[in-house]
Amino acid sequence: MEQTKEQFKFLSQHKLQTRLSGEFGDKIAKIVMQTVAIAILATLILMVILLVQMSSEAINEFGSDFLTNSTWDPISEEFGVLSFLYGTLITSILALLIAAPISVMVAIFITEILPLKLGQVLGLFVEMIAAIPSIVFGLWGLFFLAPLVRESITPFLKSTLGFLPFFQGPSFGIGILTASIILATMILPTITSITREVFKTIPQHQKEAALALGATREEMIKLAVLRPSFSGITGAIVLGFGRALGETMAVAMVIGNSSKITLSLFAPGATMSSVIANEYAEASAGLHLSSLCFVGLLLFAVTLIVNSAARFIVWKFSPLSKSERKEKRS
Amino acid sequence: MNYKWRKLRNKFFIISLSLAAAICLTPLILVTSFILQKGASSLDLNFFTQLPAPVGDVGGGMMHAILGTIYMVALGSLIAVPLGIIGGIYLSEFGKGGISKSLRIATDVMTGIPSIIIGIFAYILLVVPFKTFSALSGAFALSLIILPVVIRSSEEILKLVPNHIREAGLALGLPRWKVILFIIVRGNLSALFTGVMLAVARASGETAPLLFTAFGNMYLSSSPMEPMASLPVQIYTYAISPFEDWQRQSWAGAFVLIMLVIGVNLGARAILNPSAIKEFFKRS
C-alpha cells in the first residue's frame, strides 16, 4: 500500500513536471514563431516605408506630373515615367496575347488528351522553362532571337501586316517585339501550371456526362472543362501578367533602352524594371536616384494590384472555392 | 450538325493542341541547345580555376564569380531557410490567428514583388549606410527571394501531414513543440529539403537583385563588406561587352549556371514524392 502510494506520488509529480516543461516549451515555441512572423511582416513594411522615403524627393519635385511626363533626361534632371509605363504595359500585354492561348491549350493537352504518364513528362518539361534563369533567356535573346527577329520575323510581318502602324519602321533586332517574345516564353509555364490545377478541380462525372451524351472530345472540353473553369483561367492569365510586369533582366538585355514612345513594335523601348536595372548603379545620389526609386515604387504598386486582382478572381469564382464555401455553410 | 463535320473539327482541335505543345517546347529546346552548343565549346578547365584576364587579353576564367555565387547564396540561405521553415511551421500548425493571416498575406505579396525592387530595398538598407557595395547586401537580397518560397513550400508540405499523426503524438503526452519538431518536421525532412533546394536554385540564377548590391568584382574577395562577383552578374557584364572573348565566356557561364540550376531542380524533385510536388506547384 505504502509503496503504491509513493509510486503514485512520484508519478504524479513526474507528470506535473513534464507537463510544466511541456507548457513552458510550447510557450517558448509559440513566442519564437510569432517573433519570426512579426519580423517578416516588419521587413515588408520597412521595405514600403524606405521606398517611399527614398522616392520622396522625386515625389515632391514632380508630383503627379511624373505619371504624365514621358521625358527621361538625367542631364537636365527632368524625369517622367510615362514612356516606361507604356513599355512595361505594351510588352506585357503582347506577351500575354502570345502566351495565354498557347498555355491554355498546352494545359488542355496535358490534362485531357495525353495519357497520364506522358502528360506528367510534358508538364515537367514545361516547368523546366520556369527554372531557366532570366539572364540565360536574355543571353539567348541577344544572340539568337534578336538576329532571328531582324532577319526573318520582321520581313514576314512587314509583308503581311505592314499596313498597320505597329509593323512599320526599321528593325534592329532588339526592341519591343523581341522582349515580348521572351516574356511570353517566360510566363508560359506560370499560366500552364495554374490552369492545370484549375482543370483538376473539375469533377470527372461532369466530363463523362458530356461524353455520354455523344459529345466529341472537342465539344466535351469546351462544355465541361473550359466553361466552368473560365474564371480560374482568367486568374491564371492575370497572374502571368503580374509576372511579366516585374520581369527584369531578360527584358533589359533585349529591349534596347530608349525612352521614346513609338507605335512600332520593332522600335527599341524601355520598361520600368529595365530602366532601374540599367541606370541604378550609375545614378549619382540625388534626384536621379530618387526618381528611379519612385519608378520602383510605382512598379511595386502595379504588380501588387495585378497580383491581388488575380488572387481575388481565383478565390471568388473558382468552382473549388464555391463548393468549399457550400460545404462550410451546410 | 453533320457527324462527319464534328469529327473533323475534333481532329483539327487535337492537332492544334499538339501544335501548341510543340510551340511551347520550342524555346526550351532552342535555349538549351544554343547554350549547350555555344557554352560547351567555350568551356575549359581555366574557366573554373582562373580569374578574368585583363581587358583585351584572351583567356581567364570565372572562378571568382562561381565562388561568389556559392558564397552569397549560402549566406542568404543561412538567413532565410531557418526563418522560412519556422514561418511555414507557424502557418501550418497555428494558422488561424491574426498574425498568421497577415503572415500569409505578406508571403503572397513578397512572392509577387519583382526581384529588382528587392534589390532597391537591400541597396537602401545595407549599401547606403555603409557607403559601399557589399556581398552582405547581395546575400540579404537573395534571402528575401528565398524566404517566401520556403515559407510557402514548408506550409504546403506540413499541411499534407494527416491530423491523426499529430493526435497520436499528443495522446502520448508529448508537448506540442515536441510533436512538431520530432514527429512532423523530422518525418518530412526530405520534402522540406526539396522545397529549400527549389528556392535556392531559383535564387542562384537571380541577377536583378545583385546588380547594385553585390555589384561585381574582377578579383577574388571573401569579405562580406566588399563588392563580390556572382555568376549571373558576370554573365550580364560580359554579354553586353563588345569583346568577343568575353561574350564567349558569358556563354560558358550561362552553360554552368543552367547546369547548376536545372541539376539542383531535377535532383530536388527526384527526392520528393509526386503527391507533394503537386501540392507545391498548386500555389507557386
Interface residues (C-beta under 8 A of the other chain):
Chain A: T18 R19 S21 G22 E23 G25 D26 I28 A29 K30 V32 M33 Q34 V36 A37 I38 A39 I40 L41 T43 L44 L46 M47 L50 L51 M54 P101 I102 S103 M105 V106 I108 F109 I110 I113 Q120 L122 L124 F125 V126 E127 M128 I129 A131 I132 P133 S134 I135 V136 F137 G138 L139 W140 L142 F143 F144 T185 L188 T192 S193 E197 T216 R217 E218 E219 I221 G242 L245 G246 E247 T248 M249 M253 S273 I276 A277 Y280 A281 L292 C293 G296 L299 F300 T303 L304 N307 R311
Chain B: R6 K7 R9 N10 F13 I14 S16 L17 S18 A20 A21 I23 C24 L25 P27 L28 L30 V31 F34 I35 K38 L83 I86 G87 I89 Y90 F94 I99 S100 S102 L103 A106 T107 D108 V109 M110 G112 I113 P114 S115 I116 I117 I118 G119 I120 F121 Y123 I124 L125 L144 L147 I151 G173 L174 P175 R176 W177 K178 I180 A201 R202 S204 G205 E206 T207 A208 L211 F212 F215 P232 I235 Y236 A239 I240 Q247 S250 W251 A254 L257 I258 V261 I262 N265 R269 P274 F281 K282 S284
